[in-house]
Amino acid sequence: MASETPKKPETPAAPPSVGSDDAVVLERRTQRVQPPQMYQVVLLNDDFTPMEFVVHVIQEFFSKDRETATQIMLKIHLEGKGICGVYSRDVAGTKVDQVLQAARAAGHPLQCLSEPVE
């Protein structure tokens, strides 16, 4: 077995020439990629969480100034819920977890959720 000489590999068939009928033409197809689904982070009203704590949460986790945070808090208080920001799914989920963790640590029943933007 070891005394046999190795065989040469077969040469591949030549590619079709440009002018022949055997030519293969590849077309480029443009790919249309959809932008990622965005999610809005919503705070829900309750009768126990102090308004000042809600303003603090909006300022800290959503980088809003005091005036904007107060307006969002009043919307939450009057309408039952308010949108704090619109993010990608992962970022929105992280924001929800941060808010819920801060609320539980402070002993408040503040509810926060993320929902897809239509």
C-alpha positions as CSV (number, residue, x, y, z in Angstrom):
1,M,0.0,0.0,0.0
2,A,2.7,2.5,0.9
3,S,4.6,1.7,-2.3
4,E,1.8,3.0,-4.6
5,T,2.3,6.3,-6.1
6,P,-0.4,8.9,-5.3
7,K,-2.7,9.8,-8.1
8,K,-2.9,13.3,-9.4
9,P,-6.2,15.0,-8.6
10,E,-8.5,15.5,-11.6
11,T,-8.5,18.9,-13.1
12,P,-11.8,20.6,-12.8
13,A,-13.8,21.3,-15.9
14,A,-13.1,24.7,-17.4
15,P,-15.6,27.4,-16.7
16,P,-17.9,28.3,-19.6
17,S,-16.6,30.9,-21.9
18,V,-18.1,34.3,-22.1
19,G,-19.6,34.0,-25.5
20,S,-20.9,30.4,-25.3
21,D,-24.5,29.4,-24.7
22,D,-23.4,27.6,-21.5
23,A,-22.7,30.9,-19.7
24,V,-24.3,31.4,-16.3
25,V,-25.4,34.8,-15.2
26,L,-26.0,35.6,-11.6
27,E,-28.2,38.5,-10.7
28,R,-27.9,40.6,-7.6
29,R,-31.0,40.9,-5.6
30,T,-31.4,43.8,-3.3
31,Q,-32.3,42.7,0.2
32,R,-34.8,44.7,2.0
33,V,-34.2,44.6,5.7
34,Q,-37.0,45.8,8.0
35,P,-36.0,48.0,10.9
36,P,-36.3,46.3,14.3
37,Q,-39.7,46.4,16.1
38,M,-39.7,49.2,18.6
39,Y,-41.3,49.0,22.1
40,Q,-42.6,51.7,24.3
41,V,-42.0,51.6,28.0
42,V,-45.1,52.5,29.9
43,L,-45.6,53.3,33.6
44,L,-49.0,52.6,35.1
45,N,-50.8,54.6,37.8
46,D,-51.4,53.3,41.3
47,D,-52.7,55.0,44.5
48,F,-49.7,54.2,46.6
49,T,-46.5,55.2,44.8
50,P,-45.6,58.9,45.6
51,M,-45.5,61.2,42.7
52,E,-42.1,62.4,43.6
53,F,-40.7,58.9,43.4
54,V,-42.2,58.5,39.9
55,V,-40.6,61.8,38.8
56,H,-37.3,60.5,40.2
57,V,-37.6,57.2,38.3
58,I,-38.3,58.9,35.1
59,Q,-35.4,61.3,35.5
60,E,-33.0,58.5,36.5
61,F,-33.8,55.7,34.1
62,F,-35.2,57.6,31.1
63,S,-32.8,60.7,31.2
64,K,-35.6,63.2,31.2
65,D,-35.3,66.7,32.8
66,R,-37.4,67.6,35.8
67,E,-40.0,69.4,33.8
68,T,-40.5,66.7,31.3
69,A,-40.5,64.0,34.0
70,T,-43.2,66.0,35.9
71,Q,-45.4,66.2,32.7
72,I,-45.1,62.5,32.2
73,M,-45.9,61.8,35.8
74,L,-49.0,64.0,35.6
75,K,-50.1,62.2,32.4
76,I,-49.7,58.9,34.3
77,H,-51.7,60.2,37.2
78,L,-54.5,61.6,35.1
79,E,-54.8,59.1,32.3
80,G,-53.7,55.9,34.1
81,K,-50.5,55.4,32.1
82,G,-47.8,57.3,30.4
83,I,-45.1,56.5,27.9
84,C,-41.6,57.2,29.2
85,G,-39.6,56.2,26.0
86,V,-39.4,54.1,22.9
87,Y,-36.6,51.6,22.5
88,S,-35.6,48.3,20.9
89,R,-37.0,45.2,22.5
90,D,-33.8,44.4,24.6
91,V,-33.3,48.0,25.8
92,A,-37.0,48.3,26.7
93,G,-36.9,45.1,28.7
94,T,-33.9,46.3,30.6
95,K,-35.5,49.6,31.4
96,V,-38.6,47.8,32.7
97,D,-36.5,45.5,34.9
98,Q,-34.5,48.5,36.3
99,V,-37.7,50.4,37.1
100,L,-39.3,47.4,38.8
101,Q,-36.2,46.7,40.8
102,A,-35.9,50.3,42.0
103,A,-39.6,50.4,42.9
104,R,-39.4,47.1,44.9
105,A,-36.2,48.3,46.7
106,A,-38.1,51.5,47.7
107,G,-41.1,49.5,48.8
108,H,-43.5,50.9,46.1
109,P,-45.9,48.9,43.9
110,L,-45.1,50.9,40.8
111,Q,-45.9,48.9,37.6
112,C,-43.9,49.2,34.4
113,L,-44.3,47.3,31.1
114,S,-43.2,47.4,27.5
115,E,-45.5,47.1,24.6
116,P,-44.9,47.1,20.8
117,V,-45.4,50.4,19.0
118,E,-47.9,50.0,16.2
